[in-house]
């Protein structure tokens, strides 16, 4: 994945179905991460990475579905 990020230089990278149970498992150089990991069950998980040059904040959500909202400032 790091090779593709280096090649295409996206501002934002979004992953779904990460199937990770611990934050910080996936890192992308020069990107901040926002992760939503599963604490129970199998599958799921979301990760959004924003380039350090972009100001982004996690927006709290109160939904019964797995969702992640990021505000790009």
LUMGU-634772 format. One record per residue (C-alpha): residue number from 1; residue in one letter; x, y, z. Coordinates in steps of 0.02 Angstrom, whole numbers, plus 32768, in hexadecimal, padded with zeros to 4 digits. Layout:
<rs>
R:n:res:u:v:w
R:NUM:A:X:Y:Z
...
</rs>
This chain:
<rs>
R:n:res:u:v:w
R:1:X:8000:8000:8000
R:2:X:808E:8079:8029
R:3:X:80CF:8065:7F76
R:4:X:8026:8098:7F2E
R:5:X:801A:812C:7FA4
R:6:X:80C9:8164:7F71
R:7:X:809D:8150:7EB8
R:8:X:7FF1:81A5:7EB6
R:9:X:8007:821E:7F4A
R:10:X:7F4F:8222:7F7E
R:11:X:7F14:82A3:7FFC
R:12:X:7EA4:8223:8051
R:13:X:7EAB:8165:805A
R:14:X:7E12:8104:8096
R:15:X:7E0C:804C:80C4
R:16:X:7D76:7FE3:80F3
R:17:X:7D69:7F33:813A
R:18:X:7E16:7F44:8188
R:19:X:7DF1:7EB2:81FF
R:20:X:7E69:7F00:827D
R:21:X:7E4F:7EF9:8339
R:22:X:7ED4:7F77:836D
R:23:X:7EF1:802B:8337
R:24:X:7F99:8057:82EE
R:25:X:7FB1:7FB2:8293
R:26:X:7FB3:8007:81E8
R:27:X:8020:809E:81CF
R:28:X:803D:8108:8134
R:29:X:80D4:817B:8135
R:30:X:80A5:8235:813A
R:31:X:7FEC:820F:815D
R:32:X:7F81:8221:81FA
R:33:X:7F0D:8191:821F
R:34:X:7E5A:8188:825B
R:35:X:7E2B:80D5:8284
R:36:X:7D8E:807C:82BA
R:37:X:7DB7:7FCB:82F1
R:38:X:7D46:7F3D:8325
R:39:X:7D4A:7F0C:83DC
R:40:X:7CDA:7E74:83C5
R:41:X:7CB0:7DFD:8338
R:42:X:7D03:7DE2:8291
R:43:X:7D22:7E57:8201
R:44:X:7CFA:7F0E:81F6
R:45:X:7D6A:7FA1:821A
R:46:X:7D88:8046:81C4
R:47:X:7E24:80AE:81AC
R:48:X:7E3A:815A:8160
R:49:X:7EE5:81A6:8144
R:50:X:7EFD:825F:811D
R:51:X:7F9F:82AD:80E0
R:52:X:7FFA:8314:8164
R:53:X:7FDF:83B1:80F8
R:54:X:7F22:83A2:8110
R:55:X:7ECE:83D6:81B1
R:56:X:7E4D:8351:81DC
R:57:X:7DEA:8327:8278
R:58:X:7D7E:8293:82A9
R:59:X:7CC6:82C0:82B4
R:60:X:7C68:8260:833C
R:61:X:7BD7:81F7:82FD
R:62:X:7B4B:81A3:835B
R:63:X:7B10:8122:82E1
R:64:X:7AE3:806B:82F7
R:65:X:7B43:8043:8258
R:66:X:7C00:8043:824C
R:67:X:7C2D:80ED:8207
R:68:X:7CBB:8167:820C
R:69:X:7CB1:8221:81E6
R:70:X:7D48:828E:81C7
R:71:X:7D3F:834A:81AE
R:72:X:7DC1:8393:8139
R:73:X:7DE4:8445:8171
</rs>
